[in-house]
Amino acid sequence: MKSIFKICLVAVMFLAAGMVNAQTLKFAHIDSQALIEAMPEAKAAQASIEKEAKGLEDQMGALQKEYQTKLADLSDNQDSLTEIVYQSKVEDLQGLQQRIQNFNSSAQQRLQQKQGELMQPIFAKANETIEAVAKEQGVIYVFDSNAVLYKSNASIDLLPLVKAKLGIQ
């Protein structure tokens, strides 16, 4: 009786192991950059960032033009200025140059901050949708095809499915 029980137990274990091995593991890939670029929200965010950058570039151009004008004026009138006036104008130019550097630095920070604010919700939406589609498809891993060196035809391309779920053509 014990030997029959042991044989049955071993048989059940082998059958269970065979069932586990019979399940195929599903992998998928997606070009996340192509997905983000296809999302209308990303296009609107990019347009907003470019508009902000254009405004900052215009302000930077005005500051640089002011600097060039003052520098040319100083060069043209250098011989007719007293030492005190000349030093004052040089200090004014140095201060303007420092303001230009500070403006450039803060403008770059502002653009990075705006990009983060606008793109974060878009990245979150894309990731949530990728996760939902992966779960629907029974996928255990999703790789970004931008970082994968090799992919098999057995790997599922989630890009069309995610785009469809987001309503993107």
Stockholm file with secondary structure:
# STOCKHOLM 1.0

chainA/1-169         MKSIFKICLVAVMFLAAGMVNAQTLKFAHIDSQALIEAMPEAKAAQASIEKEAKGLEDQMGALQKEYQTKLADLSDNQDSLTEIVYQSKVEDLQGLQQRIQNFNSSAQQRLQQKQGELMQPIFAKANETIEAVAKEQGVIYVFDSNAVLYKSNASIDLLPLVKAKLGIQ
#=GR chainA/1-169 SS CHHHHHHHHHHHHHHHHHHHHHSCCCEEEECHHHHHHHCHHHHHHHHHHHHHHHHHHHHHHHHHHHHHHHHHHHHHHGGGSCHHHHHHHHHHHHHHHHHHHHHHHHHHHHHHHHHHHHHHHHHHHHHHHHHHHHHHHTCSEEEETTTCSCCCTTSEECHHHHHHHHTCC
#=GC SS_cons         CHHHHHHHHHHHHHHHHHHHHHSCCCEEEECHHHHHHHCHHHHHHHHHHHHHHHHHHHHHHHHHHHHHHHHHHHHHHGGGSCHHHHHHHHHHHHHHHHHHHHHHHHHHHHHHHHHHHHHHHHHHHHHHHHHHHHHHHTCSEEEETTTCSCCCTTSEECHHHHHHHHTCC
//
